[in-house]
Amino acid sequence: RVRCDYFSTLGALYAEGFLKPVQAWCAAHGIASTGHLLCEEPLAPQVRHQANAPLAYRCFDIPGVDNLTVRTGGLHHRLAASIAHQCHRTRVLSETFGAAGWGTTLAQRKASADWQLAQGINLFVPHAVYYTVYGKRKRENPPSEFEQEPFWPHYRRFSDYLARLSFLLTRGKHAARIAILYPLRSAWAHYHAGYQPPSGEEARVSFACYGSSDALLLARLERDLAALCALLTELHFDFDFIDEAGLAEARIEQSRICLGPERYELLILPTMTTCARSTWARIREFFDEGGNILSCGLLPYQTGAGEEEDRALQREVQALTTLDPTAPDRPGGSTARAMGREAMRPLNINREHGSRFARYLPSRVSDPGQRSLLMKTLLRTLVTLDIDVDCPDLVCHQRDTADGKLFFLVNTADEERRVNAVFYALGRPEEWDPETGEVRRVWQYARSGEKVTLPLHFAPRQARVLSFSGTEDLHVERANFVVTRVTETDEHYLVEGHARDYARPMETPPNCSLAWEGGSRWAEGIDRGLLEPITLGEVWDLRVLGDNYLVLPDWRFHIPQPGEDPQILAEYHDYWEPLLPREPITWFPKLEPLELHPPDEVWLQTRFRLDAVPSSLSLLLEPLDVPYTVLVNGQEVALIQTGVLDPRFLTADIADVAREGINVVAMRYSCKGVRLDPPDNLHRITGDLVPEPARLLGSFTAMPEDDEGEFLLYAGFPDQIVTGTWVDQGFPHFSGVLEYSQPVTIKADYFDYRLMLAWENAAEIVDVLVNGRPVGVRPWPPNAVDISEHAFAGTNLITLRVTNTAVNALLGQPRPSGILGAVRIEPYARCEVKVPKD
């Protein structure tokens, strides 16, 4: 009771004393209040840091979350979105990509954003856009969504993609039919300071119940809630959370829980130990008014309001469910079949309305397939279906619009998926392409009443948007090929498309069944057969678009003695002490060892080895916050701010002072009288007194010289490169664009086919040109473009411009980059079927 009172009071004070005044100030100044909470993931972290996260989310005009890195998973996105849905909030914000690292690709960003969109997020705030990342800044929760990344010229494509989807998924209203009662009060009742999830006690957590320790019960609450939500997501049942305050506020109308624009048909009770009696009274009211209820774990046995109230709640729970909530929640049968039969027999039936109070314990079914099948079978009896897809890798978000329904589907797997998706919707299906903004009619589907079956193909991590609206007319019910267009002439309908596979023959000639109001007709076309794919060679002509980079070995430093001759800087000294690896900038930042007690003067050296001096060679350094001098082979060089790699980086042309063999780069800087303030969480960087590793840039290739990571530099670029990572072919630290080209002969008979240029693997972004003309850019799968309209019979020049990430040049990490797998032209047979009108 004390815990429940404490956390309830703490949450109210936090909202009334801080969040609501901020929201009121924003409203008075015409600003939408937004932000995210700290340690948002249910349940224990929320209780510890926020006390009452649902209440806190209600205090934002735009509820928000923090999605660190490019992860997918967690429940806080869904919780924030649920509150937004119920409170008429249009947008749900995510601060995202922070701390993902410099090697994070646009494809990884997109995959994370797609998953978040499916959870209800529709406004993204990328962390962060750094004007400069010199010095320590590059280690403060990178990456940067700015020009430090070589793919920055392609960023607009990603930004437009997110903008289209974010806008699209605010249209209409969210259309969940299921509400999960959020077990916040149960978490209050069992949380204690210093709580850590029990380790190595899975069995005790699984069977924790009345009388178990607080730690075991809280661990079970968290685990069961996460597993239940994962199961519903795999089965494509969209849902919201509803907390006890939301349930108290909701209206119960026509067997629905109505909160804001949401209308919930089914209330699911996860494992919960504690709820107010008034909450249980609302649950009883919902059942009495014809609502369906499903219990998936422990039933509540305490209120947090004293023993007398607890006993009253136990009697009320048993009256509605026929079960003693203090008894262990063990199923009546030991097999999945027996538990399935038990689940299909409701605990209580409302004879007047036909509603049911059912019980199913998915945590007691060990086989994942059986667990999912039982839940799916049971839910079909409790809630109206909107979508049915036999693929757990797909996640779905659905919305009701003014004239129909909208489905957002995401393939979360790294492999392609082919499914026959069933939608329950009226109207004509269309596909809305978020990459291009194009709206395409879906020609091929089968309808039976509201049930629409669509064949869908998803590339790895691909998202698709399907809309149902308007009136239905001519469409293709069945076809053994991909239908792309239907046109009408005086005598027939021409159904056009292409084969589903380029490598396997069609079992029958192309055929289809065309349907229209009041009738349908089947027809068959001509099978064109197969052609062999054209595999491009592994040797490519190479063009380097820019300079090569090489990150030099980290500095060795020396604190000179009074009177020591600086001429020694012209020679390399192995005995000087190496700098320690730099500290990441975290919530608890530290000064570098040399910054704790800065010496009056520091000398530093690094080196590189040249086979021959290239025609262009520059030294690339990052600025320091103290005076310094840079020398190459004993000669001082002038640094200017050129904006290469970063707006604040400095370069010096060293081609005239470099020489064959070993070259010594030296730096002298003075810290006399300089002292840095200790950094803290609000002032994470208070100065840069330790130089970052030096880099070279120019027209050279770099090949490993020894096992210690040093390279020998050769003048010029190679004319050719082979399939495989470019880091092993002279470009270990190159970040930018390499252009791969080769001539390919295509015979005339191939142009009766759809020609797809496809690559098995590339890192990271591929810009395709055919005969010098742009065809398309692929920053993420599918890794293919249609070149049918750009190629011709004869010899064609195929060009792939490949862009990687900044991690190679910025951190000296040789991340695999370039064309990494086979490239081929895949001929898909064009299919035409003429369906007579008469």
KOLROGU-427182 format. One line per 8 residues: number of its first residue (from 1); their letters; for each residue x, y, z of C-alpha. Coordinates in steps of 0.1 Angstrom, whole numbers, plus 5000, padded with zeros to 4 digits. Each point is the difference from the previous one (the first is absolute). Last residue first. Layout:
REM residues N
NUM = a = X:Y:Z  ...
This chain:
REM residues 838
838 = dkpvkvec = 4825:4884:4246  5026:5023:5015  5029:4978:4991  5029:4998:5024  5033:5006:4983  5029:4988:5022  5034:5015:4999  5031:4989:5020
830 = raypeirv = 5035:5014:4999  5025:4974:5010  5024:5012:5028  5036:5004:4988  5024:5004:5028  5031:5021:4993  5027:4991:5024  5023:5013:5027
822 = agligspr = 5018:4975:5024  5010:5011:5034  5019:5026:5020  4997:5031:4978  5015:5027:5022  5008:5002:5038  5011:4978:5028  5007:5022:5031
814 = pqgllanv = 5037:5008:5003  4997:5021:5032  5022:5031:4998  4976:5019:5022  4989:5028:4976  5012:4985:4967  4985:4965:5004  4971:5010:5022
806 = atntvrlt = 4987:5026:4976  4976:4976:4982  5001:4984:4965  4991:5012:4965  5000:4978:4969  4997:5013:4965  4990:4972:4978  5005:5003:4962
798 = ilntgafa = 4989:4977:4973  5012:5009:4965  4979:4983:4973  5012:4979:4971  4972:4988:4976  4963:5001:5002  4990:5030:5021  4999:5010:5036
790 = hesidvan = 4981:5028:5017  4964:4989:4997  5006:4965:5013  5023:5011:5028  4977:4992:5029  5019:5004:5033  5011:4975:5026  5011:4997:5036
782 = ppwprvgv = 4966:5001:5016  5012:5010:5024  5016:5032:5014  5018:5032:4986  4991:4990:4964  5004:5028:4975  4985:4998:4965  5005:5001:4963
774 = prgnvlvd = 5023:5029:4993  5013:5002:4964  5037:4994:4992  4993:4968:4979  4982:4986:5030  5005:5017:5033  4992:4985:5035  5006:5017:5033
766 = vieaanew = 5006:4975:5027  5001:5008:5037  5019:4979:5026  5017:4977:4999  4989:4976:4973  4986:4965:5000  4983:4977:4976  4996:5025:4971
758 = almlrydf = 4971:5003:4976  4996:5016:4966  4964:4991:4990  4991:4995:4964  4963:4995:4993  5000:4977:4970  4993:5003:4962  5031:5021:5001
750 = ydakitvp = 5021:4969:5006  4996:4989:4964  5022:5028:4988  5031:4988:5018  5016:5019:5029  5037:5006:5000  5014:5014:5032  5028:5027:5003
742 = qsyelvgs = 5013:5006:5035  4999:5028:5025  5006:5004:5038  5000:5035:5014  5013:5005:5035  4983:5025:5022  5010:5013:5035  5017:4987:5031
734 = fhpfgqdv = 5034:4984:4994  5017:4986:5030  5012:4966:4986  5001:5012:4964  5028:4981:4983  4983:4968:4990  4992:4984:5033  4978:5029:5012
726 = wtgtviqd = 4982:4998:4966  4980:4970:5011  4993:4974:4974  4994:5001:4962  5032:5009:4983  5016:5035:4994  5015:5015:4969  5020:5031:4989
718 = pfgayllf = 5018:5001:5033  5004:5034:5016  5032:5021:5002  5032:4999:5021  5004:4970:5023  4998:5003:5038  5014:4973:5022  4978:4993:5030
710 = egeddepm = 5003:4996:5038  4976:4977:5019  5024:4982:5022  5000:4968:4979  5022:5017:4974  4999:5019:4967  4962:5001:4993  4992:5016:4966
702 = atfsgllr = 4990:5037:4996  4991:5015:4967  5008:5035:4991  4985:5032:4985  4995:5021:5031  4990:5000:5036  5020:4993:5031  4986:4999:5035
694 = apepvldg = 5013:5010:5035  4986:4983:5031  4982:5024:5023  5020:5025:5019  4998:5003:5038  4992:5034:5015  4963:5002:4989  4977:5020:5023
686 = tirhlndp = 4971:4999:5024  4981:4972:4983  4972:4983:5020  4985:5032:5015  4966:4989:5011  5010:4965:5011  5033:5012:5015  5034:5011:4988
678 = pdlrvgkc = 5028:5011:5023  5010:5035:4991  5031:5001:4979  5033:5017:5011  5023:5019:4977  5028:5021:5014  5026:4984:4977  4982:4975:4978
670 = syrmavvn = 5024:5004:4971  5000:4979:4968  5026:4984:4979  4990:4976:4972  5019:4976:4979  4994:4980:4968  5030:4978:4990  5003:4985:4965
662 = igeravda = 5016:4966:4994  5008:4990:4965  4997:5022:4970  4996:5037:5008  4974:5025:5012  5008:5037:5001  4986:5010:4966  4969:4978:5002
654 = idatlfrp = 4992:5013:5035  4969:5021:4993  4986:5009:5034  4964:4992:5011  4978:5011:5029  4967:4985:5012  4973:5025:5012  4974:4993:4973
646 = dlvgtqil = 5005:4962:5001  5013:4975:4975  5018:5027:4981  4987:5034:5012  5031:5019:4987  5013:5017:5031  5036:5007:4994  5031:4985:5014
638 = aveqgnvl = 5035:5013:4992  5029:4976:5002  5032:5002:5021  5029:4979:4986  5016:4974:5022  4989:4970:4979  4964:5014:5002  4995:5026:5027
630 = vtypvdlp = 4969:5012:5018  4999:5029:5025  4976:5005:5028  4981:5027:5020  4973:4986:5023  4964:4989:4994  5010:4974:4975  4989:4997:4964
622 = elllslss = 4995:4967:4981  5026:4990:4974  5002:4989:4964  5034:4999:4983  4999:5003:4963  5014:4980:4970  4994:5006:4963  5023:4988:4973
614 = pvadlrfr = 5010:4970:5021  5035:4997:5015  5013:4965:4994  5001:4968:5021  4990:5023:5029  5001:4991:5038  4981:5018:5027  5009:5014:5034
606 = tqlwvedp = 4987:5013:5033  5015:5024:5025  4991:5022:5030  5017:5027:5021  4982:5014:5030  5007:5033:5018  4990:5015:5033  4986:4967:5012
598 = phlelpel = 4962:4997:5004  4990:4985:5034  4967:4981:4993  5002:5007:4963  5028:4975:4993  4979:4972:5016  4969:5009:4978  4973:5018:5019
590 = kpfwtipe = 4970:4979:5010  4963:4999:4990  4973:4985:5022  4969:5000:4977  5023:4987:4973  5027:5015:4978  5022:4970:4989  5036:5001:5014
582 = rpllpewy = 5028:5002:4975  5025:4971:4998  5032:5008:5019  5026:5020:4983  5032:4981:4992  5032:5007:5021  5031:5010:4981  5024:4970:4996
574 = dhyealiq = 4994:4996:4963  5014:5034:4992  4995:5013:4965  5024:5027:4987  4992:5036:4991  4987:5006:5035  5036:4997:5013  5005:5036:4987
566 = pdegpqpi = 4980:5012:5030  5032:5000:5021  4994:4994:5037  5008:5032:5020  4975:4993:5028  4988:4964:4997  4975:4990:4974  4968:4981:5008
558 = hfrwdplv = 4998:4973:4973  4971:4986:4981  4993:4972:4976  4971:5007:4977  4976:4975:4987  5009:4981:4968  4988:5019:4969  4964:5000:4987
550 = lyndglvr = 5002:4997:4963  4976:5016:4976  4996:4999:4962  4990:5031:4981  4969:5006:4979  4979:4980:4977  5023:4970:4994  4994:4984:4967
542 = ldwveglt = 5004:4963:4995  4995:4976:4971  4986:4968:5014  5012:4964:5003  4975:4975:5015  4981:4995:4967  4963:5007:4996  4977:4970:5001
534 = ipellgrd = 4974:5001:4972  4970:4980:5011  4991:4971:4977  4967:5004:4981  4969:4982:5010  4968:4992:4981  4978:5024:4981  4968:4983:5010
526 = igeawrsg = 4971:5013:4979  4968:5012:5015  4969:4984:5017  4965:5012:5008  4975:4997:5028  4968:5021:5003  4980:5016:5028  4965:5012:5007
518 = gewalscn = 4974:5022:5017  5023:5029:5009  5034:4994:4985  5025:4972:5002  5030:4990:4978  5014:4965:5005  5036:4997:4990  5024:4979:4979
510 = pptempra = 5037:5000:4991  5009:4965:4986  5001:4973:5027  5027:4989:5025  5019:5033:4993  5037:4993:4997  5023:5007:5029  5029:5025:4999
502 = ydrahgev = 4984:5033:4992  4973:4997:5026  4966:5017:5004  4995:5003:4963  4990:5034:4986  4969:5021:4995  4973:5009:4975  4962:4993:4999
494 = lyhedtet = 4985:5013:4967  4962:5002:5001  4983:4990:4968  4982:5010:4968  4996:5038:5002  5031:5005:5020  5005:5002:5038  5032:5001:5020
486 = vrtvvfna = 5011:4980:5031  5034:5007:5015  5027:4986:5024  4989:4964:5005  5027:4977:5015  4996:4965:4985  4979:4969:5006  4968:5020:5001
478 = revhldet = 4968:5000:5021  4973:5025:5007  5012:5027:4977  4980:5032:5004  4972:5021:4984  4979:5021:5024  5000:5008:5037  4988:5032:5014
470 = gsfslvra = 5021:5024:5020  5024:4991:5028  5025:4973:5011  5036:5012:5006  5032:4979:5001  5033:5014:5012  5032:4978:4997  5032:4998:5021
462 = qrpafhlp = 5031:4980:4990  5024:4986:5025  5011:4973:4975  4979:5002:4969  4963:4994:5005  4977:4982:4975  4963:5002:5004  4972:4978:4985
454 = ltvkegsr = 4967:5016:5011  4969:4984:5014  4970:5023:5007  4973:4990:5025  4972:5026:5002  4977:4978:4979  5022:4975:4982  5027:5018:4981
446 = ayqwvrrv = 5030:4987:4981  5029:5024:4992  5021:5011:4970  4997:5035:4986  5015:5021:5028  4998:5036:4988  5032:5019:5005  5004:5033:5020
438 = egtepdwe = 5034:5016:4995  5016:5019:5029  5034:4988:4988  5014:4982:5030  4967:4999:5020  4983:4979:4972  4963:5000:5006  4984:4967:4989
430 = eprglayf = 4964:5000:4990  4972:4976:5009  4964:5007:4989  4973:5003:5026  4989:4979:5030  5023:4986:5026  5009:4968:5017  5035:4994:4988
422 = vanvrree = 5016:4966:4993  5037:4999:4992  5014:4972:4977  5036:5002:5009  5035:5002:4985  5028:5011:5023  5035:5012:4992  5028:4995:5025
414 = datnvlff = 5014:5023:5027  4967:4998:5018  4979:5029:5014  4977:5002:4970  4978:5030:5006  4963:5005:4992  4981:5032:5002  4962:4994:4994
406 = lkgdatdr = 4975:5028:4991  4963:4996:5001  4971:5018:4983  4984:5033:4990  5005:5022:5030  5031:4980:5011  5002:4971:5025  5036:4992:5009
398 = qhcvldpc = 5021:4969:5003  5035:4993:5012  5015:4966:4991  5031:4979:5008  5012:4973:4976  5026:4975:5013  4972:4978:5015  4988:4990:4965
390 = dvdidltv = 4966:4983:4995  4982:5032:4993  4964:5008:5011  4988:5036:5001  4970:5018:5014  4985:4973:5021  4972:5008:5024  5007:4990:5036
382 = ltrlltkm = 4992:4972:5024  4996:4968:4980  5029:5007:4977  5020:5009:5031  4997:4963:5011  5013:4985:4968  5029:5025:4998  5010:4994:5036
374 = llsrqgpd = 4999:4962:4995  5020:5002:4968  5026:5023:5015  5007:4978:5030  5000:4969:4977  5027:5015:4978  5020:5013:5030  5001:4966:5017
366 = svrsplyr = 5002:5005:5038  4964:5008:5007  4997:5012:5037  5010:5035:4991  4970:5002:4977  4976:4998:5029  4965:5003:4985  4969:5011:5018
358 = afrsgher = 4967:5012:4986  4973:5023:5014  4973:4999:4973  4975:5021:4982  4967:4985:4987  4980:5032:5008  4973:4986:5023  5017:4968:5009
350 = ninlprma = 5032:5017:5012  5023:4970:5002  5026:4993:5027  5032:4980:5003  5000:4994:4963  5005:4965:4986  5023:5006:4969  5029:5005:5023
342 = ergmarat = 4995:4966:5016  4998:4982:4967  5033:5017:4990  5016:4991:5033  4991:4964:4994  5014:5001:4965  5032:5018:5012  5005:4972:5025
334 = sggprdpa = 5000:5002:5038  4964:5008:5006  4981:5021:5026  5025:5028:4997  5018:5013:5030  4995:5035:5013  5009:4994:5036  4971:5008:5024
326 = tpdlttla = 4996:5036:5014  4978:5010:4972  4974:4973:5009  4983:4993:4967  4963:5002:4991  5009:5029:4977  4974:5027:5009  4992:4989:5036
318 = qverqlar = 5036:4990:5006  5012:5035:4991  4974:5016:5022  5008:4978:5030  5037:5007:4995  4993:5038:4998  4981:4999:5033  5029:4982:5017
310 = deeegagt = 5024:5026:4987  4978:5029:5011  5001:4986:5035  5037:4994:4998  5009:5036:4992  5000:5023:4970  5027:4986:4977  4972:4981:4983
302 = qypllgcs = 5009:4963:5003  4991:4967:4982  5002:5009:4964  4999:4971:4975  5033:4984:4990  5004:4993:4963  4984:5004:4966  4964:5011:5009
294 = linggedf = 4978:5007:4970  4969:5023:5002  4972:5004:4975  4976:5030:5003  4962:4995:5002  4989:5027:5025  5005:4976:5029  5036:4993:4990
286 = ferirawt = 5008:5037:4998  4983:5006:5033  5021:4973:5016  5032:5015:4987  4987:5034:5013  4994:4985:5034  5035:4985:4999  5014:5035:4995
278 = sracttmt = 4979:5013:5029  5014:4972:5021  5035:5013:4993  5024:4977:4984  5029:4977:5012  5014:4967:4990  5001:5002:4962  5010:4976:4973
270 = plilleyr = 4984:5014:4969  4963:5009:4999  4988:5003:4964  4970:5022:4992  4983:4992:4967  4977:5022:4978  5020:5032:5004  4987:5032:4983
262 = epglcirs = 5026:5028:4998  4991:5036:4991  5005:5012:5036  4994:4971:5023  4971:4977:4991  5000:4965:5015  4976:4981:4978  4969:4978:5005
254 = qeiraeal = 4977:5026:4985  5013:5028:5022  5023:4999:5030  5015:5035:5005  5036:5004:5012  5012:5021:5029  5004:4972:5024  5017:4978:4974
246 = gaedifdf = 5024:5029:4992  5009:5003:5037  5005:4963:5003  5024:4999:4970  4991:4992:4964  5026:4985:4977  4992:4999:4963  4997:4971:4976
238 = dfhletll = 5005:4988:4964  4994:4963:4996  5026:4990:4974  5007:4965:5014  5037:5008:5006  4989:5033:5017  4976:4982:5023  5027:4975:5010
230 = aclaaldr = 5026:5028:5006  4975:5019:5022  4993:4968:5021  5037:4993:5003  5009:5035:5012  4971:5000:5025  5010:4965:5013  5036:5010:5005
222 = elrallla = 4993:5033:5018  4974:4987:5023  5020:4968:5007  5030:5021:5010  4978:5021:5023  4987:4968:5016  5034:4985:5005  5014:5031:5016
214 = dssgycaf = 4970:5005:5022  5004:4965:5014  4973:4974:4994  4969:4997:5023  4975:5004:4972  5017:4989:4968  5034:4994:4984  4999:4970:4977
206 = svraeegs = 5020:5014:4971  5023:5019:5023  5009:4969:5020  5007:4981:4967  5021:5028:4986  5022:5003:5032  5035:5004:4985  4999:5038:5004
198 = ppqygahy = 4974:5018:5020  4992:5034:4985  5017:5027:5020  4982:5022:5025  5022:5024:5019  4971:5019:5015  4968:4980:5001  4974:4993:4974
190 = hawasrlp = 4973:4975:5009  4968:5021:5005  5010:5027:4976  5004:4973:4972  4965:4987:5008  4987:5036:4998  5015:5003:4965  4985:4969:4986
182 = yliairaa = 4988:5016:4966  4967:4985:4991  5005:4988:4964  4975:5015:4976  4990:4982:4968  4981:5013:4969  5027:5023:4988  4991:5023:4971
174 = hkgrtllf = 5022:5031:5003  4981:5030:4986  4998:5017:4967  5032:5013:4985  5030:5003:5025  5017:4969:4984  5002:5017:4966  5019:5030:5014
166 = slralyds = 5026:4979:5017  5002:4977:4970  5006:5029:4975  5025:5017:5023  5019:4968:5006  5005:4993:4963  5007:5037:4993  5028:4999:5027
158 = frryhpwf = 5015:4968:4985  5001:5014:4965  5013:5033:5013  5029:4982:5016  5014:4990:4966  5025:5029:4999  5009:4993:5036  5012:4965:4991
150 = peqefesp = 5036:5010:5006  4991:5007:5036  5017:5031:5015  4974:5020:4981  4973:4995:5026  4979:4976:5019  5028:4994:5026  5006:4966:5014
142 = pnerkrkg = 5010:5001:5029  4993:5001:5037  5029:5024:5010  5030:4983:4985  5003:5023:4969  4998:5030:5023  5032:4991:5017  5021:5017:4974
134 = yvtyyvah = 4983:5013:4970  4964:4989:4994  4986:5032:4984  4966:5014:4991  4987:4969:5018  4964:4990:4991  4991:4974:5027  4981:4981:5010
126 = pvflnigq = 4972:4997:4974  4966:5015:5011  4974:4978:4985  4962:5006:5000  4976:4971:4992  5005:4974:5028  4971:4976:5003  5017:4966:5005
118 = alqwdasa = 5001:4993:4962  5017:5034:4995  5027:4988:5025  5006:4969:4980  5004:5020:4968  5023:5025:5018  5023:4972:5011  5002:4984:4965
110 = krqalttg = 5005:5035:4985  5029:5008:5022  5016:4967:4993  4996:5005:4962  5014:5036:5004  5031:4984:5015  5014:5002:5035  5038:4998:4998
102 = wgaagfte = 5004:5032:5020  4983:4986:5031  4965:4993:5011  5004:5023:5030  4970:5021:4990  4980:4985:4972  4966:5014:5013  4982:5026:5019
94 = slvrtrhc = 4965:4987:4994  4969:5020:4999  4963:4991:5000  4977:5023:4980  4962:5004:4997  4991:5002:5037  4963:4994:5005  5006:4988:5036
86 = qhaisaal = 4993:4963:4994  5023:4997:4970  5028:5020:5016  4998:4978:5032  5003:4969:4978  5029:5015:4980  5020:5006:5032  4993:4964:5012
78 = rhhlggtr = 5008:4985:4966  5033:5018:4998  5007:4990:5036  4996:4963:4993  5034:4988:4988  5015:4988:4968  5019:5013:4970  5034:5015:5004
70 = vtlndvgp = 5015:5027:4978  5020:5016:5028  4979:5015:5029  4963:5004:4993  4990:5027:5025  4962:5005:5002  4975:5028:4995  4965:5012:5008
62 = idfcryal = 4991:5030:4979  4978:5023:5019  5017:4986:5030  4984:4997:5035  4982:4968:4991  5034:4984:4996  5007:5007:5037  4968:4984:5011
54 = panaqhrv = 5008:4969:4980  5035:4999:5015  4990:5000:5036  5029:4996:5024  5024:5016:4975  5035:4988:5008  4995:4970:5022  4966:4990:4988
46 = qpalpeec = 5010:5004:4964  5032:4979:5005  4979:4973:5016  4974:4996:4973  5002:5008:4973  5028:5018:4980  5001:5037:5004  5034:5006:5017
38 = llhgtsai = 4997:5038:4998  4969:5014:4984  4996:5016:4966  4993:5035:4988  4971:5020:4987  4980:5032:5007  4985:5016:4969  5007:5037:4999
30 = ghaacwaq = 4975:5029:4996  5015:5019:5030  4971:4994:5024  4999:4964:4990  5037:4996:5006  4997:5015:5035  4971:4977:5008  5020:4969:4989
22 = vpklfgea = 5029:5011:5021  4976:5005:5030  4986:4966:4993  5033:4982:5000  5016:5015:5031  4980:5003:5032  4967:4984:4989  5015:4971:4981
14 = ylagltsf = 5029:4992:5024  4977:5005:5030  4975:4976:4985  5026:4974:4993  5015:5003:5035  4965:4997:5016  4992:4968:4980  5035:4986:5007
6 = ydcrvr = 4997:5006:5037  4964:4988:5004  5007:4968:4981  5032:4994:5019  4983:5006:5034  4972:4976:4991
